[in-house]
Amino acid sequence: MPIPKRESGEEAQKFMGRCMTSDVMQKEYPDQKQRVAVCTSQSRNGAPKSNLGAMVQEELVYAEYENDCECGEVEELTESNFVVPEDSDYEDFGEEVEEVSADGLWDNIRKKKEREGKNYKPAKKGDKDRPDPKSWKKAQQAKGESVDLLVKPGEDYVIKQDVKEYLRGLLVAINEDSSYEIAYWYDKLEPYPIEVIVDGKSIAKDAKTIKLNFHPEIDVADALQKDELVRYELDFAAKYKGRTVKLNKPFRTPDGPKKRSVYVKNQKGNVVKVNFGDPNMKIKKSNPKRRKNFRSRHNCDNPGPKWKARYWSCKAW
C-alpha cells in the first residue's frame, strides 16, 4: 500500500494523526522519528501554499510531533541507576502492582559485575550512589566489623592523641594508588623524627615519613576493583536490605533523567527501568484537544508493551 497523502482541504493536525497511526507507516517506519519526518514531508507537500499564516500554524503542529519523538528510554539495571523509591514517590497509574525484593535485584547487578570482570567500571568519586562514610560504617558494623575512622584515597588526615598534656599525633596521607604515608607530629603539624620498629627490630632512629605499599603479591588494579565491589555491597546493606520495589508503579524522579521512572519486566522476564516524561514540560491532559492530539500522535490506542516508554507516556495522558 502507498504512503498516505494529504487530501485537499485536510488540516495538518488531522493528516498527521492519520499518517502516524497508519498501518503502512508503522510497518515501514517503526522508528517514530523517521515516521514523523516522512509524515511531515507528506503534509507539507500537500499543504496549500497561498495562506502564509496557515503555513506558520502548521509548522507549530510539526514541531509538536518532533518534540514528542523521545517518549523516554529503557535501561538495564545497573548500580548507577538502581534506586529504591520512598512510598511517597510512587504514583498510581491503575496497573496491577507486583513487589519484588530489592536484595534480589541488587544481587543480579552484582553478578553481572562479576561476569564483566575488569570491563566493569565502578562509580567515580563524587557519584551520588558512591557510599558515603556514614552509610559505609553502618554497613560494616552490621557485618560485625568495627571501624573507628574511614579514609579515602587522595585525602590527608590529621590524628591527635586524646590527651591534654601534649600536642602530638599522626599525619596520614592516602595516595591515589591506596598506599599510605604516615608521619609522627609533635607541637606542630609537620613530620617529627621518631624511631621506627618493624617486627620488633629497630630500622631507623629518626625517621620522618613511613610509606606502606600494597602487598607485593597483590595485583593493584584487581585489588582496587575488589575494594569498590565491597564498598557497594556494604552500601547496599545499609540502604536497601530487606526493602522491596514495586513493579508497574511509576515513581517521580526529580534528579532525572526523565520526569518519572517505573520498574517493569521485559519480554524475557528481566526487570528493567523505564524512564519517561519530559521533566521540563507539564502535561495538559485536562485540555481535551491537547489530550486528543497527544494520544493521536503516539497511537495511544495501541501503546505497545509495558517495557516501552510510549506505553507509560500514553498512560500519563
Secondary structure, DSSP 8 states (H G I E B T S, - for coil): -------TT--HHHHHHHHHT-HHHHHH--SHHHHHHHHHHHHHHTS-SS-HHHHHHHHHHHHHHHHTS--EEEEE--TTT-----GGGB---S---EEEEHHHHHHHHHHHHHHHGGG-----TT-TTS--HHHHHHHHHHTT---S----TT-EEEEE-S-SS--EEEEEEE-TTS-EEEEEEESSSSB--EEEEETTEEEEEEE--EEE---TTS-HHHHHHHHHHHHHHHHHHHHTTT-EEEET--EE-TTSSSSEEEEEE-TTS-EEEEEES-TT----TTSHHHHHHHHHHTTTTS---TTSHHHHHHHH-
